[in-house]
Amino acid sequence: MATLKRLKTITSHTGLARFLAETEDLDEWLARCQVDDIPSPYAYSPTKTILKWGDRKVIYFETKHRRYEVFEVPAGMRRFASDEAATDWHIANSYRRNG
């Protein structure tokens, strides 16, 4: 698993809305198992959408109630062109680690 650099911590729903207004969706995803080291009690999806924030590619997680942490996605981290591809990769790699 790659180490992601934390860029920002947001502590309110309003702050998250303001942050999301500054981002745009990219057609890129990460498999959740790539970032398992980031604790997120509310993350159930096998994928994470990568967002563009300024000149950076980022993801965010709600790590505690109303605490959102924004991380930069390293350039060398594997990215997927579809949600389905990221899901398939997550399932295959989660099974290998847990099976």
C-alpha positions as CSV (number, residue, x, y, z in Angstrom):
1,M,0.0,0.0,0.0
2,A,1.2,3.4,-0.9
3,T,1.6,6.2,1.7
4,L,-0.6,9.1,0.9
5,K,0.1,12.6,1.9
6,R,-2.6,14.3,3.9
7,L,-3.3,17.7,2.5
8,K,-6.3,19.0,4.5
9,T,-8.6,18.2,7.3
10,I,-12.2,19.4,7.1
11,T,-14.4,19.4,10.3
12,S,-17.9,20.2,9.1
13,H,-20.4,19.4,6.4
14,T,-20.3,22.9,5.2
15,G,-16.5,22.8,4.9
16,L,-16.8,19.6,2.9
17,A,-19.4,21.2,0.6
18,R,-17.1,24.1,0.0
19,F,-14.2,21.8,-0.7
20,L,-16.2,19.7,-3.2
21,A,-17.3,22.9,-5.0
22,E,-13.5,23.5,-5.7
23,T,-13.0,20.0,-7.2
24,E,-14.0,18.3,-10.4
25,D,-14.6,14.6,-11.0
26,L,-12.0,12.7,-13.0
27,D,-12.8,9.4,-14.8
28,E,-10.3,7.6,-12.5
29,W,-10.8,5.4,-9.5
30,L,-8.8,3.6,-6.9
31,A,-9.6,0.2,-5.5
32,R,-10.4,0.5,-1.7
33,C,-7.8,-2.1,-0.9
34,Q,-5.1,0.2,-2.2
35,V,-5.8,2.6,0.7
36,D,-6.9,0.2,3.4
37,D,-4.4,1.9,5.8
38,I,-6.7,4.9,6.0
39,P,-9.3,4.2,8.6
40,S,-12.8,5.1,7.5
41,P,-15.7,3.6,9.5
42,Y,-18.2,4.9,6.9
43,A,-16.5,3.6,3.7
44,Y,-18.3,0.5,2.3
45,S,-17.7,0.9,-1.4
46,P,-14.9,-1.1,-3.0
47,T,-13.7,2.0,-4.9
48,K,-12.9,5.6,-4.4
49,T,-13.4,8.3,-7.0
50,I,-10.3,10.5,-7.7
51,L,-11.0,14.2,-7.7
52,K,-9.0,17.0,-9.3
53,W,-8.3,19.9,-6.8
54,G,-6.3,22.6,-8.4
55,D,-3.4,20.8,-10.0
56,R,-3.6,17.8,-7.6
57,K,-5.4,14.5,-7.8
58,V,-7.0,13.8,-4.4
59,I,-9.3,11.5,-2.5
60,Y,-11.1,12.1,0.7
61,F,-12.4,10.0,3.6
62,E,-14.6,10.6,6.5
63,T,-12.3,9.2,9.2
64,K,-14.5,10.1,12.1
65,H,-17.9,11.7,12.5
66,R,-17.8,15.0,10.6
67,R,-14.0,14.8,10.1
68,Y,-12.9,14.6,6.5
69,E,-9.3,14.1,5.5
70,V,-8.1,14.9,2.0
71,F,-5.1,12.9,0.6
72,E,-3.0,13.4,-2.5
73,V,-2.9,10.4,-4.8
74,P,0.7,9.7,-5.7
75,A,1.6,9.8,-9.4
76,G,2.8,6.1,-9.4
77,M,-0.3,4.7,-7.8
78,R,-2.4,2.4,-10.0
79,R,-5.5,4.0,-11.2
80,F,-8.5,2.5,-13.0
81,A,-10.5,3.9,-16.0
82,S,-13.8,2.6,-14.7
83,D,-15.5,1.9,-11.4
84,E,-16.1,-1.7,-12.5
85,A,-12.3,-2.3,-13.2
86,A,-11.4,-0.9,-9.8
87,T,-14.1,-3.1,-8.1
88,D,-12.9,-6.2,-9.9
89,W,-9.3,-5.5,-8.8
90,H,-10.4,-4.8,-5.3
91,I,-12.3,-8.1,-5.1
92,A,-9.4,-10.1,-6.5
93,N,-6.7,-8.5,-4.3
94,S,-8.8,-8.6,-1.1
95,Y,-9.5,-12.3,-1.6
96,R,-5.7,-13.0,-2.0
97,R,-4.9,-11.1,1.2
98,N,-7.7,-12.5,3.3
99,G,-8.1,-15.9,1.7
